[in-house]
Amino acid sequence: MKETKRNKLIFTFVAWFVASLVFFPILWMFLAGFKTEVEAVAAPRLFFRPTFENYVAVRERADYLKFVRNSLVVSLGSTLLALALAMPAAYAMAFFPTRRTKQLLLWMLSTKMLPPVGALVPIYLICRSLGLLDTRISLLVIYALINLPLVVWMLYTFFSEVPREILEAGRMDGARALHELYYLLLPLSLPGVVSTSLIATIFAWNEAFWSLNLTAANAAPLTAFIASFSSPEGLFWAKLSAASTVAIAPILVFGWLTQRQLVRGLTFGAVK
């Protein structure tokens, strides 16, 4: 009993220590947003006189709500598009597998290892020829395709945990493939679908490479908003911290509000 309690204390301490390491950069960025530029680059201090001049400068420099709208449209739209493409693919791979299904899944996931800069030139030329530069639709499609391998893989894992007998019973009642997918499979694997959607939304929200290279002013999301605070004169750390804080605040709140659904979905099917 004593050993069990001691192990529990050790694991608790390690968990808090790791959580503190992960949270410390966010806390430091938040505090730097309330410092002057001189204090932000000086020796680190936890106690200082806070100022709101950086947040005022951020608000006056650009229309923050426009960047938020762009991020929301692109993130949510790309997630919906990725789900619409991934669900039929995951359904087919989970319930009608072939000898090459596992290899196909590994190949799809391996495309995530491609450096984005390797595909920048052709994608940029395609968007330019179609008149899609600095538009939401271009980012929406690209983000959806970037997240598609991960979404397919996760949905395949969740769908595979659903007993086949349930779908077979539906077929005996006359259900077709589309009915099986939307009326049987989705309700049974809803936690997994929700967690997949949350992860795809977060990844799309945080994507910076394509937004910096394919947008200018009209469709720029919050990642481009942050980058706008670097200049040839150098980095203004205090203002950059303030801009980063207001940019990540929505997704942090979103993640905090949906953490139960996220954890529930990620552990879906772990215990039968």
Backbone as CSV, one residue per row, in Angstrom:
resi,resn,N_x,N_y,N_z,CA_x,CA_y,CA_z,C_x,C_y,C_z
1,MET,0.826,-1.204,0.000,0.000,0.000,0.000,0.862,1.257,0.000
2,LYS,1.929,1.250,0.841,2.821,2.402,0.902,3.544,2.607,-0.430
3,GLU,3.937,1.487,-1.049,4.634,1.596,-2.331,3.704,2.144,-3.409
4,THR,2.452,1.730,-3.380,1.472,2.235,-4.350,1.256,3.733,-4.173
5,LYS,1.154,4.177,-2.912,0.965,5.598,-2.651,2.202,6.402,-3.069
6,ARG,3.385,5.826,-2.825,4.609,6.512,-3.215,4.709,6.635,-4.737
7,ASN,4.372,5.569,-5.448,4.399,5.613,-6.913,3.400,6.629,-7.455
8,LYS,2.239,6.712,-6.803,1.236,7.684,-7.221,1.744,9.107,-7.043
9,LEU,2.425,9.371,-5.931,2.992,10.703,-5.699,4.073,11.030,-6.711
10,ILE,4.889,10.044,-7.038,5.962,10.267,-8.024,5.368,10.587,-9.386
11,PHE,4.368,9.810,-9.814,3.747,10.051,-11.116,3.045,11.405,-11.141
12,THR,2.419,11.772,-10.036,1.758,13.081,-9.961,2.774,14.210,-10.083
13,PHE,3.891,14.071,-9.378,4.941,15.085,-9.450,5.504,15.203,-10.862
14,VAL,5.764,14.065,-11.494,6.298,14.081,-12.859,5.298,14.719,-13.814
15,ALA,4.008,14.396,-13.649,2.976,14.968,-14.520,2.916,16.486,-14.375
16,TRP,2.946,16.975,-13.131,2.926,18.423,-12.915,4.195,19.088,-13.449
17,PHE,5.321,18.411,-13.317,6.578,18.967,-13.813,6.556,19.101,-15.330
18,VAL,6.097,18.056,-16.013,6.019,18.107,-17.479,4.997,19.157,-17.920
19,ALA,3.850,19.218,-17.233,2.838,20.215,-17.577,3.368,21.631,-17.392
20,SER,4.177,21.838,-16.351,4.766,23.157,-16.114,5.741,23.526,-17.220
21,LEU,6.534,22.560,-17.668,7.472,22.819,-18.761,6.735,23.202,-20.046
22,VAL,5.615,22.530,-20.300,4.848,22.814,-21.511,4.171,24.172,-21.414
23,PHE,3.665,24.508,-20.229,2.905,25.744,-20.064,3.802,26.974,-19.886
24,PHE,5.056,26.782,-19.457,5.919,27.921,-19.144,6.117,28.871,-20.331
25,PRO,6.405,28.385,-21.570,6.554,29.338,-22.684,5.305,30.177,-22.932
26,ILE,4.121,29.571,-22.752,2.883,30.330,-22.939,2.758,31.406,-21.872
27,LEU,3.075,31.044,-20.634,3.027,32.026,-19.547,4.022,33.156,-19.787
28,TRP,5.227,32.811,-20.225,6.242,33.836,-20.466,5.828,34.773,-21.601
29,MET,5.236,34.211,-22.652,4.748,35.033,-23.755,3.641,35.969,-23.274
30,PHE,2.740,35.457,-22.451,1.641,36.266,-21.917,2.182,37.422,-21.078
31,LEU,3.174,37.157,-20.232,3.749,38.211,-19.399,4.517,39.225,-20.235
32,ALA,5.220,38.757,-21.276,5.989,39.672,-22.123,5.090,40.658,-22.846
33,GLY,3.842,40.271,-23.093,2.921,41.180,-23.757,2.556,42.385,-22.912
34,PHE,2.801,42.321,-21.598,2.495,43.434,-20.704,3.750,44.215,-20.308
35,LYS,4.884,43.938,-20.967,6.124,44.645,-20.686,6.406,45.659,-21.776
36,THR,7.301,46.569,-21.484,7.796,47.464,-22.519,8.817,46.707,-23.364
37,GLU,9.176,47.274,-24.512,10.138,46.606,-25.381,11.488,46.424,-24.679
38,VAL,11.880,47.393,-23.878,13.147,47.282,-23.156,13.088,46.162,-22.129
39,GLU,11.989,46.075,-21.391,11.852,45.033,-20.374,11.736,43.652,-21.007
40,ALA,11.154,43.569,-22.194,10.955,42.267,-22.836,12.269,41.624,-23.248
41,VAL,13.268,42.426,-23.590,14.563,41.876,-24.019,15.606,41.956,-22.915
42,ALA,15.244,42.516,-21.767,16.186,42.612,-20.651,16.218,41.290,-19.896
43,ALA,16.953,41.285,-18.798,17.028,40.084,-17.964,15.632,39.697,-17.490
44,PRO,15.301,38.405,-17.520,13.943,37.974,-17.156,13.563,38.391,-15.737
45,ARG,12.352,38.934,-15.623,11.804,39.314,-14.321,10.328,38.944,-14.279
46,LEU,9.932,38.354,-13.174,8.526,37.997,-13.018,7.695,39.159,-12.482
47,PHE,8.331,40.078,-11.778,7.604,41.201,-11.182,7.984,42.491,-11.915
48,PHE,6.984,43.167,-12.442,7.198,44.387,-13.207,5.886,45.166,-13.221
49,ARG,5.955,46.393,-13.684,4.745,47.213,-13.797,4.091,46.947,-15.154
50,PRO,2.936,46.339,-15.181,2.322,45.985,-16.468,1.841,47.209,-17.236
51,THR,1.845,47.071,-18.563,1.359,48.123,-19.447,0.514,47.491,-20.555
52,PHE,-0.477,48.228,-21.013,-1.356,47.740,-22.072,-1.028,48.367,-23.427
53,GLU,0.103,49.044,-23.525,0.427,49.756,-24.765,0.640,48.793,-25.931
54,ASN,1.119,47.598,-25.667,1.331,46.633,-26.750,0.005,46.149,-27.330
55,TYR,-0.969,45.902,-26.485,-2.277,45.455,-26.966,-3.006,46.587,-27.692
56,VAL,-2.785,47.813,-27.241,-3.352,48.958,-27.956,-2.718,49.069,-29.336
57,ALA,-1.394,48.875,-29.402,-0.696,48.946,-30.691,-1.153,47.837,-31.624
58,VAL,-1.370,46.649,-31.070,-1.847,45.526,-31.887,-3.229,45.818,-32.444
59,ARG,-4.103,46.388,-31.611,-5.468,46.696,-32.063,-5.468,47.788,-33.118
60,GLU,-4.597,48.777,-32.976,-4.563,49.894,-33.921,-3.871,49.530,-35.228
61,ARG,-3.019,48.539,-35.182,-2.244,48.211,-36.380,-3.072,47.498,-37.436
62,ALA,-3.973,46.631,-37.029,-4.739,45.841,-37.994,-6.096,45.493,-37.408
63,ASP,-6.977,45.051,-38.298,-8.312,44.626,-37.904,-8.229,43.183,-37.403
64,TYR,-8.136,43.042,-36.109,-7.956,41.713,-35.508,-9.117,40.782,-35.849
65,LEU,-10.341,41.287,-35.825,-11.501,40.442,-36.089,-11.500,39.887,-37.512
66,LYS,-10.921,40.618,-38.449,-10.853,40.103,-39.820,-9.963,38.867,-39.881
67,PHE,-8.841,38.903,-39.189,-7.954,37.747,-39.143,-8.619,36.576,-38.427
68,VAL,-9.385,36.869,-37.393,-10.109,35.805,-36.685,-11.131,35.158,-37.607
69,ARG,-11.864,35.968,-38.353,-12.858,35.421,-39.289,-12.179,34.533,-40.332
70,ASN,-11.063,34.987,-40.862,-10.343,34.178,-41.848,-9.890,32.856,-41.250
71,SER,-9.370,32.893,-40.031,-8.925,31.656,-39.390,-10.095,30.716,-39.131
72,LEU,-11.218,31.258,-38.693,-12.389,30.426,-38.432,-12.906,29.774,-39.711
73,VAL,-13.042,30.566,-40.766,-13.563,30.032,-42.028,-12.635,28.962,-42.582
74,VAL,-11.345,29.244,-42.585,-10.388,28.306,-43.174,-10.274,27.042,-42.323
75,SER,-10.200,27.194,-41.008,-10.025,26.031,-40.135,-11.257,25.129,-40.141
76,LEU,-12.423,25.715,-39.919,-13.641,24.911,-39.882,-13.999,24.368,-41.265
77,GLY,-13.822,25.196,-42.293,-14.119,24.730,-43.641,-13.217,23.599,-44.080
78,SER,-11.918,23.700,-43.794,-10.988,22.634,-44.176,-11.275,21.355,-43.399
79,THR,-11.698,21.490,-42.150,-12.030,20.300,-41.363,-13.245,19.595,-41.932
80,LEU,-14.276,20.355,-42.281,-15.474,19.744,-42.870,-15.159,19.070,-44.208
81,LEU,-14.333,19.729,-45.024,-13.962,19.132,-46.303,-13.143,17.861,-46.101
82,ALA,-12.203,17.893,-45.167,-11.391,16.706,-44.893,-12.258,15.554,-44.395
83,LEU,-13.232,15.847,-43.530,-14.129,14.797,-43.039,-14.987,14.229,-44.166
84,ALA,-15.476,15.099,-45.033,-16.319,14.629,-46.139,-15.543,13.694,-47.069
85,LEU,-14.249,13.952,-47.255,-13.432,13.086,-48.109,-12.939,11.851,-47.378
86,ALA,-12.674,11.995,-46.090,-12.044,10.906,-45.346,-13.033,9.843,-44.891
87,MET,-14.264,10.229,-44.596,-15.219,9.249,-44.068,-15.482,8.097,-45.031
88,PRO,-15.807,8.347,-46.299,-16.007,7.206,-47.205,-14.750,6.363,-47.373
89,ALA,-13.574,7.014,-47.412,-12.321,6.271,-47.563,-12.059,5.391,-46.347
90,ALA,-12.230,5.951,-45.148,-12.011,5.173,-43.926,-13.036,4.047,-43.802
91,TYR,-14.264,4.324,-44.210,-15.313,3.293,-44.169,-14.955,2.120,-45.074
92,ALA,-14.518,2.421,-46.288,-14.158,1.360,-47.228,-12.953,0.561,-46.736
93,MET,-11.951,1.258,-46.180,-10.752,0.561,-45.706,-11.031,-0.278,-44.473
94,ALA,-11.945,0.177,-43.620,-12.220,-0.543,-42.377,-13.089,-1.775,-42.588
95,PHE,-14.053,-1.705,-43.504,-15.019,-2.789,-43.655,-14.893,-3.546,-44.968
96,PHE,-14.116,-3.032,-45.893,-13.865,-3.753,-47.146,-12.365,-3.718,-47.448
97,PRO,-11.537,-4.227,-46.517,-10.090,-4.125,-46.698,-9.588,-5.059,-47.793
98,THR,-8.456,-4.699,-48.353,-7.747,-5.525,-49.322,-6.351,-5.828,-48.775
99,ARG,-5.570,-6.542,-49.526,-4.218,-6.866,-49.089,-3.337,-5.626,-49.024
100,ARG,-3.714,-4.575,-49.743,-2.899,-3.360,-49.804,-3.419,-2.240,-48.899
101,THR,-4.408,-2.523,-48.084,-5.009,-1.456,-47.274,-4.000,-0.857,-46.298
102,LYS,-3.296,-1.707,-45.559,-2.323,-1.197,-44.589,-1.198,-0.431,-45.281
103,GLN,-0.728,-0.945,-46.417,0.316,-0.227,-47.156,-0.177,1.116,-47.661
104,LEU,-1.449,1.157,-48.085,-2.020,2.422,-48.555,-2.111,3.432,-47.429
105,LEU,-2.504,2.981,-46.248,-2.581,3.880,-45.098,-1.201,4.416,-44.728
106,LEU,-0.202,3.551,-44.741,1.157,3.995,-44.433,1.664,4.979,-45.477
107,TRP,1.326,4.733,-46.743,1.760,5.658,-47.802,1.092,7.018,-47.628
108,MET,-0.196,7.017,-47.304,-0.890,8.282,-47.084,-0.263,9.050,-45.927
109,LEU,0.038,8.338,-44.843,0.636,9.002,-43.687,2.048,9.485,-43.991
110,SER,2.759,8.783,-44.860,4.131,9.186,-45.196,4.177,10.505,-45.950
111,THR,3.073,10.884,-46.589,3.065,12.172,-47.293,3.179,13.346,-46.326
112,LYS,2.873,13.121,-45.041,3.037,14.179,-44.044,4.508,14.515,-43.829
113,MET,5.397,13.614,-44.231,6.831,13.841,-44.050,7.419,14.731,-45.139
114,LEU,6.653,15.018,-46.173,7.150,15.874,-47.251,7.311,17.301,-46.742
115,PRO,8.488,17.899,-46.896,8.647,19.310,-46.490,7.725,20.204,-47.309
116,PRO,6.970,21.082,-46.677,6.036,21.930,-47.434,6.714,22.748,-48.524
117,VAL,7.954,23.162,-48.290,8.630,23.984,-49.277,8.859,23.213,-50.574
118,GLY,8.877,21.883,-50.504,9.059,21.081,-51.708,7.881,21.158,-52.660
119,ALA,6.703,21.494,-52.142,5.508,21.607,-52.979,5.059,23.046,-53.165
120,LEU,5.848,23.992,-52.669,5.418,25.390,-52.708,5.299,25.926,-54.126
121,VAL,6.309,25.713,-54.944,6.327,26.309,-56.286,5.159,25.812,-57.139
122,PRO,4.937,24.489,-57.278,3.789,24.067,-58.110,2.446,24.534,-57.564
123,ILE,2.271,24.487,-56.250,0.998,24.920,-55.679,0.811,26.423,-55.871
124,TYR,1.878,27.175,-55.714,1.783,28.624,-55.929,1.406,28.932,-57.382
125,LEU,2.019,28.226,-58.334,1.713,28.463,-59.746,0.275,28.056,-60.079
126,ILE,-0.183,26.955,-59.479,-1.563,26.528,-59.717,-2.544,27.572,-59.183
127,CYS,-2.299,28.048,-57.967,-3.189,29.054,-57.382,-3.157,30.351,-58.196
128,ARG,-1.985,30.714,-58.692,-1.892,31.940,-59.490,-2.642,31.806,-60.802
129,SER,-2.507,30.649,-61.444,-3.188,30.456,-62.724,-4.704,30.394,-62.563
130,LEU,-5.169,29.941,-61.408,-6.613,29.859,-61.155,-7.161,31.108,-60.488
131,GLY,-6.295,32.077,-60.219,-6.730,33.300,-59.569,-7.122,33.103,-58.118
132,LEU,-6.448,32.177,-57.432,-6.804,31.842,-56.056,-5.786,32.339,-55.035
133,LEU,-4.837,33.145,-55.458,-3.900,33.703,-54.501,-4.623,34.693,-53.583
134,ASP,-4.274,34.654,-52.324,-4.867,35.526,-51.309,-6.384,35.347,-51.243
135,THR,-6.818,34.086,-51.280,-8.237,33.764,-51.115,-8.389,32.690,-50.045
136,ARG,-9.545,32.693,-49.410,-9.807,31.688,-48.382,-9.921,30.293,-48.968
137,ILE,-10.478,30.199,-50.177,-10.718,28.885,-50.764,-9.425,28.129,-50.998
138,SER,-8.358,28.844,-51.371,-7.081,28.167,-51.603,-6.529,27.589,-50.305
139,LEU,-6.556,28.373,-49.236,-6.082,27.866,-47.945,-6.978,26.743,-47.442
140,LEU,-8.284,26.872,-47.648,-9.222,25.858,-47.181,-8.918,24.505,-47.823
141,VAL,-8.728,24.503,-49.132,-8.458,23.242,-49.843,-7.101,22.678,-49.444
142,ILE,-6.089,23.535,-49.354,-4.743,23.065,-49.017,-4.703,22.504,-47.604
143,TYR,-5.319,23.183,-46.660,-5.342,22.686,-45.279,-6.082,21.356,-45.190
144,ALA,-7.164,21.234,-45.937,-7.915,19.977,-45.927,-7.059,18.828,-46.458
145,LEU,-6.323,19.081,-47.535,-5.472,18.035,-48.103,-4.294,17.715,-47.199
146,ILE,-3.784,18.718,-46.492,-2.681,18.475,-45.558,-3.134,17.561,-44.417
147,ASN,-4.331,17.804,-43.905,-4.828,17.028,-42.771,-5.509,15.725,-43.188
148,LEU,-5.760,15.546,-44.469,-6.509,14.382,-44.931,-5.870,13.052,-44.528
149,PRO,-4.556,12.849,-44.693,-3.986,11.547,-44.278,-4.211,11.240,-42.805
150,LEU,-4.019,12.229,-41.954,-4.224,12.021,-40.524,-5.691,11.745,-40.208
151,VAL,-6.587,12.469,-40.856,-8.019,12.270,-40.614,-8.452,10.874,-41.060
152,VAL,-7.979,10.443,-42.229,-8.312,9.100,-42.713,-7.791,8.045,-41.743
153,TRP,-6.570,8.207,-41.292,-5.965,7.226,-40.388,-6.740,7.136,-39.081
154,MET,-7.081,8.269,-38.498,-7.804,8.250,-37.229,-9.199,7.679,-37.389
155,LEU,-9.910,8.091,-38.440,-11.257,7.559,-38.649,-11.216,6.063,-38.928
156,TYR,-10.219,5.613,-39.655,-10.059,4.176,-39.910,-9.895,3.417,-38.597
157,THR,-9.091,3.973,-37.688,-8.888,3.330,-36.389,-10.181,3.260,-35.593
158,PHE,-10.939,4.357,-35.577,-12.192,4.380,-34.824,-13.245,3.480,-35.465
159,PHE,-13.347,3.519,-36.794,-14.342,2.683,-37.477,-14.039,1.195,-37.278
160,SER,-12.761,0.847,-37.202,-12.396,-0.561,-37.059,-12.843,-1.135,-35.727
161,GLU,-13.082,-0.264,-34.725,-13.512,-0.728,-33.409,-15.006,-1.037,-33.360
162,VAL,-15.754,-0.624,-34.366,-17.203,-0.875,-34.386,-17.447,-2.324,-34.802
163,PRO,-18.226,-3.091,-34.040,-18.503,-4.489,-34.411,-19.158,-4.592,-35.790
164,ARG,-18.648,-5.502,-36.591,-19.200,-5.689,-37.941,-20.627,-6.217,-37.900
165,GLU,-20.967,-6.920,-36.819,-22.310,-7.499,-36.738,-23.405,-6.442,-36.789
166,ILE,-23.094,-5.248,-36.260,-24.095,-4.181,-36.276,-24.396,-3.751,-37.700
167,LEU,-23.346,-3.587,-38.511,-23.558,-3.203,-39.897,-24.225,-4.327,-40.685
168,GLU,-23.865,-5.561,-40.368,-24.504,-6.693,-41.059,-25.992,-6.755,-40.751
169,ALA,-26.351,-6.423,-39.495,-27.777,-6.388,-39.147,-28.484,-5.289,-39.935
170,GLY,-27.819,-4.165,-40.116,-28.407,-3.094,-40.912,-28.593,-3.497,-42.360
171,ARG,-27.637,-4.245,-42.899,-27.776,-4.706,-44.289,-28.945,-5.665,-44.433
172,MET,-29.149,-6.485,-43.418,-30.282,-7.419,-43.471,-31.611,-6.665,-43.471
173,ASP,-31.606,-5.467,-42.876,-32.824,-4.641,-42.873,-32.925,-3.759,-44.106
174,GLY,-31.984,-3.915,-45.036,-32.053,-3.179,-46.292,-31.239,-1.911,-46.346
175,ALA,-30.377,-1.686,-45.369,-29.560,-0.465,-45.363,-28.471,-0.563,-46.429
176,ARG,-28.272,0.521,-47.153,-27.196,0.588,-48.130,-25.945,1.179,-47.494
177,ALA,-24.885,1.268,-48.301,-23.603,1.724,-47.763,-23.707,3.119,-47.174
178,LEU,-24.431,4.011,-47.868,-24.571,5.376,-47.374,-25.344,5.413,-46.071
179,HIS,-26.377,4.583,-45.973,-27.152,4.510,-44.736,-26.308,3.935,-43.605
180,GLU,-25.509,2.919,-43.903,-24.640,2.340,-42.880,-23.682,3.394,-42.324
181,LEU,-23.144,4.202,-43.231,-22.147,5.181,-42.819,-22.745,6.269,-41.949
182,TYR,-23.875,6.831,-42.367,-24.413,8.004,-41.699,-25.405,7.687,-40.578
183,TYR,-26.066,6.530,-40.630,-27.073,6.234,-39.628,-26.620,5.190,-38.606
184,LEU,-25.593,4.426,-38.924,-25.109,3.404,-37.993,-23.688,3.701,-37.520
185,LEU,-22.798,3.912,-38.471,-21.384,4.025,-38.123,-21.070,5.337,-37.416
186,LEU,-21.575,6.450,-37.938,-21.266,7.743,-37.327,-21.776,7.869,-35.892
187,PRO,-23.025,7.498,-35.591,-23.458,7.592,-34.186,-22.635,6.707,-33.252
188,LEU,-22.211,5.536,-33.719,-21.463,4.619,-32.859,-20.032,5.099,-32.618
189,SER,-19.464,5.810,-33.580,-18.075,6.269,-33.454,-18.007,7.788,-33.317
190,LEU,-19.082,8.394,-32.825,-19.143,9.854,-32.724,-18.015,10.447,-31.878
191,PRO,-17.642,9.866,-30.725,-16.513,10.450,-29.976,-15.229,10.502,-30.793
192,GLY,-14.968,9.462,-31.559,-13.770,9.469,-32.396,-13.843,10.499,-33.505
193,VAL,-15.007,10.662,-34.099,-15.174,11.663,-35.153,-14.995,13.072,-34.585
194,VAL,-15.535,13.303,-33.381,-15.399,14.618,-32.752,-13.943,14.919,-32.449
195,SER,-13.221,13.971,-31.866,-11.815,14.211,-31.547,-10.995,14.424,-32.808
196,THR,-11.301,13.686,-33.869,-10.602,13.888,-35.148,-10.860,15.286,-35.685
197,SER,-12.099,15.739,-35.592,-12.438,17.088,-36.051,-11.699,18.151,-35.245
198,LEU,-11.622,17.962,-33.938,-10.935,18.928,-33.084,-9.455,19.018,-33.434
199,ILE,-8.820,17.870,-33.621,-7.395,17.870,-33.948,-7.156,18.515,-35.308
200,ALA,-7.981,18.202,-36.297,-7.823,18.799,-37.625,-8.032,20.309,-37.561
201,THR,-8.980,20.768,-36.767,-9.225,22.205,-36.618,-8.028,22.902,-35.979
202,ILE,-7.466,22.292,-34.944,-6.304,22.881,-34.273,-5.109,22.946,-35.209
203,PHE,-4.865,21.875,-35.957,-3.748,21.872,-36.899,-3.930,22.937,-37.976
204,ALA,-5.154,23.083,-38.472,-5.408,24.097,-39.493,-5.252,25.503,-38.920
205,TRP,-5.686,25.708,-37.701,-5.576,27.023,-37.062,-4.114,27.426,-36.904
206,ASN,-3.252,26.458,-36.579,-1.846,26.748,-36.299,-0.959,26.734,-37.539
207,GLU,-1.485,26.345,-38.674,-0.669,26.277,-39.895,-0.211,27.669,-40.303
208,ALA,1.089,27.819,-40.519,1.644,29.139,-40.830,2.308,29.200,-42.204
209,PHE,2.921,28.107,-42.648,3.730,28.160,-43.868,2.910,28.603,-45.063
210,TRP,1.776,27.963,-45.282,0.993,28.253,-46.479,0.296,29.601,-46.390
211,SER,-0.113,29.994,-45.198,-0.761,31.304,-45.062,0.217,32.437,-45.355
212,LEU,1.482,32.259,-44.989,2.470,33.308,-45.236,2.855,33.398,-46.703
213,ASN,2.749,32.294,-47.437,3.195,32.280,-48.825,2.068,32.457,-49.837
214,LEU,0.824,32.241,-49.418,-0.279,32.299,-50.377,-1.270,33.423,-50.098
215,THR,-1.070,34.162,-49.017,-1.987,35.251,-48.700,-1.216,36.544,-48.501
216,ALA,-1.937,37.653,-48.609,-1.322,38.966,-48.409,-2.127,39.795,-47.416
217,ALA,-3.357,40.119,-47.777,-4.168,40.977,-46.906,-5.600,40.472,-46.766
218,ASN,-6.201,40.043,-47.865,-7.621,39.707,-47.837,-7.930,38.433,-47.052
219,ALA,-7.141,37.372,-47.281,-7.448,36.071,-46.683,-6.465,35.672,-45.598
220,ALA,-5.622,36.591,-45.145,-4.590,36.252,-44.164,-5.224,35.842,-42.830
221,PRO,-4.856,34.675,-42.283,-5.364,34.271,-40.966,-4.482,34.823,-39.851
222,LEU,-4.706,34.346,-38.653,-3.991,34.877,-37.491,-2.498,34.549,-37.514
223,THR,-2.110,33.446,-38.148,-0.679,33.145,-38.236,0.057,34.213,-39.040
224,ALA,-0.569,34.718,-40.100,0.033,35.821,-40.852,-0.026,37.116,-40.058
225,PHE,-1.052,37.262,-39.237,-1.160,38.435,-38.371,0.032,38.515,-37.410
226,ILE,0.426,37.383,-36.849,1.585,37.355,-35.952,2.855,37.713,-36.701
227,ALA,3.025,37.136,-37.880,4.246,37.377,-38.655,4.384,38.828,-39.088
228,SER,3.292,39.553,-39.150,3.357,40.951,-39.583,4.075,41.835,-38.570
229,PHE,4.323,41.324,-37.370,4.992,42.123,-36.351,6.511,41.962,-36.373
230,SER,7.032,41.241,-37.355,8.467,41.242,-37.611,8.737,42.218,-38.746
231,SER,9.826,42.939,-38.657,10.121,43.984,-39.627,11.619,44.017,-39.898
232,PRO,12.060,44.728,-40.946,13.500,44.837,-41.206,14.276,45.450,-40.047
233,GLU,13.592,46.246,-39.215,14.280,46.842,-38.065,14.522,45.834,-36.951
234,GLY,13.874,44.673,-37.033,14.042,43.656,-36.006,12.709,43.201,-35.459
235,LEU,12.779,42.364,-34.443,11.575,41.858,-33.802,11.233,42.709,-32.584
236,PHE,9.992,43.144,-32.531,9.509,43.863,-31.362,8.865,42.824,-30.442
237,TRP,9.663,42.342,-29.485,9.255,41.177,-28.711,7.975,41.416,-27.913
238,ALA,7.832,42.571,-27.328,6.641,42.835,-26.518,5.384,42.848,-27.381
239,LYS,5.443,43.556,-28.494,4.280,43.603,-29.389,4.041,42.242,-30.031
240,LEU,5.122,41.541,-30.366,4.971,40.201,-30.939,4.330,39.250,-29.934
241,SER,4.689,39.376,-28.671,4.080,38.540,-27.631,2.602,38.871,-27.464
242,ALA,2.270,40.162,-27.499,0.872,40.550,-27.393,0.061,40.031,-28.575
243,ALA,0.624,40.147,-29.779,-0.066,39.648,-30.967,-0.234,38.134,-30.908
244,SER,0.792,37.429,-30.438,0.704,35.976,-30.328,-0.335,35.568,-29.297
245,THR,-0.425,36.330,-28.209,-1.394,36.002,-27.167,-2.822,36.112,-27.682
246,VAL,-3.128,37.204,-28.370,-4.498,37.372,-28.873,-4.774,36.403,-30.021
247,ALA,-3.713,35.900,-30.677,-3.917,34.953,-31.777,-4.194,33.549,-31.274
248,ILE,-3.507,33.139,-30.216,-3.704,31.775,-29.717,-4.811,31.688,-28.680
249,ALA,-5.271,32.829,-28.185,-6.312,32.804,-27.149,-7.568,32.052,-27.597
250,PRO,-8.104,32.283,-28.817,-9.326,31.552,-29.206,-9.139,30.043,-29.234
251,ILE,-7.992,29.580,-29.773,-7.804,28.128,-29.884,-7.503,27.516,-28.525
252,LEU,-6.881,28.278,-27.616,-6.665,27.774,-26.258,-7.992,27.611,-25.520
253,VAL,-8.848,28.602,-25.644,-10.172,28.512,-25.016,-10.967,27.369,-25.632
254,PHE,-10.887,27.240,-26.948,-11.577,26.152,-27.654,-11.086,24.794,-27.166
255,GLY,-9.761,24.632,-27.033,-9.216,23.376,-26.552,-9.596,23.077,-25.117
256,TRP,-9.636,24.131,-24.296,-10.017,23.935,-22.889,-11.479,23.514,-22.782
257,LEU,-12.349,24.111,-23.584,-13.772,23.782,-23.522,-14.068,22.389,-24.071
258,THR,-13.238,21.909,-24.971,-13.504,20.623,-25.622,-12.538,19.527,-25.177
259,GLN,-11.828,19.733,-24.083,-10.822,18.753,-23.670,-11.455,17.411,-23.315
260,ARG,-12.644,17.420,-22.737,-13.284,16.145,-22.400,-13.619,15.353,-23.654
261,GLN,-14.190,16.034,-24.643,-14.513,15.355,-25.898,-13.256,14.851,-26.594
262,LEU,-12.174,15.639,-26.497,-10.932,15.258,-27.150,-10.344,14.011,-26.495
263,VAL,-10.278,13.991,-25.179,-9.726,12.844,-24.470,-10.627,11.615,-24.648
264,ARG,-11.929,11.837,-24.582,-12.860,10.733,-24.766,-12.714,10.123,-26.152
265,GLY,-12.565,10.959,-27.152,-12.436,10.443,-28.500,-11.119,9.719,-28.724
266,LEU,-10.033,10.262,-28.159,-8.722,9.640,-28.346,-8.615,8.305,-27.622
267,THR,-9.394,8.108,-26.556,-9.384,6.842,-25.841,-10.534,5.936,-26.279
268,PHE,-11.279,6.345,-27.288,-12.414,5.556,-27.780,-11.904,4.218,-28.331
269,GLY,-12.471,3.143,-27.831,-12.073,1.829,-28.323,-10.842,1.269,-27.649
270,ALA,-10.232,2.014,-26.699,-9.040,1.515,-26.041,-9.386,0.341,-25.107
271,VAL,-10.584,0.380,-24.530,-11.016,-0.683,-23.636,-12.330,-1.240,-24.150
272,LYS,-12.369,-2.512,-24.394,-13.603,-3.156,-24.872,-14.363,-3.788,-23.701
